[in-house]
Amino acid sequence: MMSDLISLKKLRFLSFYCLKNLKSIFGKALPFQHLKEIEVFDCPKLKKLPLDSNSAKEHKIVIKGQKEWRKELQREDEATLNAFLPCFKSLGG
């Protein structure tokens, strides 16, 4: 498990396309130290990303997704919502 977390720290991009039954990526925030972008398209059951308010510091992460999907995303708290608002970009419809 520890080696898996070390590998995640190196990730720069995550893309999820047409995964209609994907509900979760991971249950808690993950240590993405170099993550630049997350793209989610046509994954209607995915309601939570493995990020927290610390993940949005300096707004280095861009989160691309459909407007309807973004509206239904769950956040851990109001601070997380406010931290990620500038990170969202529209993708598709």
ABEGO torsion letter per residue (X at the ends): XAAAAAAAAABABBBBBGBAABABABABBBBBAABABBBBBGBAABABBBBBAAAABGGABBBBBBAAAAAABBBABAAAAAAAAAABBBBEX
